Amino acid sequence: MRAYWWKILTVALLAFTLTAGLLLDVPRLPILNETIRALHFHVTMWFGMILMLMVAVVFSVKFLRSNDLKHDDMALEFTNAAILFGVLGIVTGMLWAKFTWGDYWSGDPKQNASAIGLLMYFAYLILRNSLTDVHQRARIGAVYNIFAFAAFIPLIFVLPRLTDSLHPGNGGNPGFNAYDLDSKLRMVFYPAIIAWTLLGTWISTIRVRLRRIERKLEDKLINQVS
C-alpha cells in the first residue's frame, strides 16, 4: 500500500481537477467568462511539463556522470511525457484563444515561442532516433536535453514579456493573480499542477519499465545468437 499511495493521490487529484475545474464557481471576468476554466487545464499542464523537463535534465546530468543507461531511460521518458503535456497544453490554449481572441492561432509571441519550444524537443526525439549506437545516442541526447532546457525557459518566460502580447502576464497584460481576488482559481489551480505532474510521472515510470524489459529481451536474444 505504501508504494501506491502517490498513485491513489494522482487519481484523487485528477478527479478533483476535472470536477472542480468544470463545476466550481469561478470569477466573472469580461470576455473570459466561463472560458477561464481552461486555466486549470491549459496552464497547469504546461507547469507540469516544465517540472517533468526539469526531472529529465537531472537524469541527463546523472547519465553524463555515471554512463548508466537507467538514467538515460528516465531522462527520455520524462521528456516524452513532458512533450505529451506540452502538446495538450497548446491544444487547450488554442481552444481558449478561439473564444477569447477570436482565432485558434493569432501569431501571439507566447504562442509562437511555445511552438518553437516544442519543436526543439521534437528535434531531440528525431536526433535520438537517427543514432544507432545506444551509448552515443544517450550521451548526445543528454547534452541536447540540458541545452534545450536552458534555451526553453527564457524562450517561453522571458522573450514574450519583452514584446506586445495578448497573453495574460505578458506584454504588460496583468496575470490572473490580479483577477483572482477571492482565490477561487487557486483552489483548483495548484492541485491541478500536482495532478498533471504525478500523472506524467506515472506514465514515465511505466514506459521506463517497458523499455528496460525490452532491453533485457534484446540482450537475451543477442546472447542466444552468439
N, C-alpha and C positions, 0 to 999 in steps of 0.2 A: 504493500500500500504506500509505503514511504517513497518508493521510486516513481509512483504515478501521480503524486499529489499535484505536480505542476500541470499535468495533462488535464486533470479534473478542473483545475483553476482556469486553464485555457478555455475549456468548453463553457464553464460558467461565465467567464468574462465575454466570450463571443456571444452567448445568448443574451447577456445584459446589453451589449453594444447594439445588437440587432433590434431588440425590443425597445429599449430606452431611446436609441438613436432615431427610431421611426415613430415612436408614440409619445415620448416625454415632451412636455411643453418647452418651447424654445422662444427666444426673444423675437419680437415682431419688428423687423427692420425693413426700411424702404427698399424696394426692388428685390431683395433677397427673399423675404417672407419665409415660406416653408422650405425653400431650397437650401437654407442654411444647415439643414440636417446632413447635407453632403459633407460637411466639415468632419463628421465622425467617421467617415469612410475615406474620402479623398486625402485629407491632410494626415490623418493618423496612420494610413497605410504607408505614406512616404516617411513618416517618422520611424515606423517600424523598419522600413527599407534601410534607412540610414544606420540604425542600430545594428542591423544584420551585416551591412557593409563594414562597419567598424569591427565586428567579430571576425569577418573574413580577413581583414587586414592583420589582425592579431595572429591568426593562424598562418597567414602568409609569412609573417616575420618569424614565427616559430619554425616553419619549414626551412627557411633560409639558414636558420641557426642549427637545425638538427638533421636536415635532409631526410626527415621521416615522412613517408607518403601519407601517413594517417593525418598529419596536419594539413597536407595539401587537399585531402578529401574534404576536410571540414571547411577550408577556405573556398573551395569550388562550390560546394553545395549551399553554403550560406550566401554566396554570391548569386547562385541560381535562384534561391528563394527571394533574395532582395530584388532581382530583376523582375520576378513574377509580380511582386507587390508594387514595384515601380510602374509596370505596365497597367495594373489595375488602378493605381493612383492617377495615372494620366487619363485613362478612360473615364473614370468617375469625375475627374476635373473637367474633361471636355463636355460631359453631360451637364455639369453645373454651369459651365461657361455659356452653353447654348441658352439657358434660361435667364442668366444674369447679364451676359454681354451680347447676346443675340446671335452668336455663332460658335460652332464647336471649336474652331481654331482661328484666332484673330491675329496671330503673329505677335502676341504679347511677349516681352522679353523673358518673363518667367516660364511661359510655355516653351519657347524656343530653347532656353537654357536647359530645361528639364529633358527635352527630347534629345539634345546633344549629349547630355549626361548618360542617358540610357543607351545611346548609340555607342558611347565609349565602352560600356560594359558588354554590349553585343559583340563588339570588336574583340574583347577579352575572350569570349567563348570561341569565336572564329579562329583567333590566334592559337588557342589551345588545341583545337581540333585539327589544325594544319600541321601539328608536330606529332611525330610518331614515337619518338623516344620518351618513355614515361618520365624519367628524371629531368630531362631537358624541358619537357612540357611543364612540369611542376615548377622548376626554377624560373623560367621565363614568365609563366603565369603569375607567380608570386611577386616578382618585381613589377610586372604590369599592374597588378592589383593594388599595390601600395601607391604607385604614382597616379593611377586612375582616381583613387580616393582623394589624394592630395589635390587633384585638379577639380574633382567633382564638387567639393564643399564650397569653394569660392565661386564656382560656376553657377550654382543654384541659390546661394545665400548672399553673396556679395555683389556680383555684377548686376543682377536685376534691380538692386536698390540704387544703383548709380544712374539709372535711366527712368524715363516715364513708363509707368506700368499701371494696368488696371487691377492687378492682383493685390489683395489686401496685404499690408505690411511692406509693400514695395513702392518705389517711385513717389514717396510722400503720402501714399494712402495709409490710413491707420489700420492696424491689425485688429483682430476680433477681440482682443483684450479691452479695447475702448468701448465695445458694444456690450460685452458680457458682464454687465454690472452686477447682476444677481447670481452669477456663477452657474447658471443653468447648463451652459455648454460644457463647462469644466467637469461637471458631474459624470458626463459620458466620455468626454474627450480623453482624459488621462487613462481611465480603464481601457478605452479602445486601443490606445497605443500599446499598452501591455498585452492586450489580447492578440493583436496582429503580430507583435514581435514573438510571442510564445507560439503562435500558430506557425510562423516561419521557422522557428527553432525545431518544432515538431516535424515539419516537412523535411528540414535539412538532415536531422538525425536519422530519419527513416531512409532517406536516399544515401546517406553515408554508409549505413549498414548494408544496403543492397550493393553498393559499389565495392565494399570490402569482400562480400560474398562472391561477387563476380571475379574479383582478383584472385581469391583462393581457388576458385574453379579453374581459372586460366592457368594458374601455377601447377595445379594437379595434372591438367592436360599436357602441359609442356614437359613435366617430369615423366609422364607415361610414355610420351613420344620419344623422349631422349633415352 
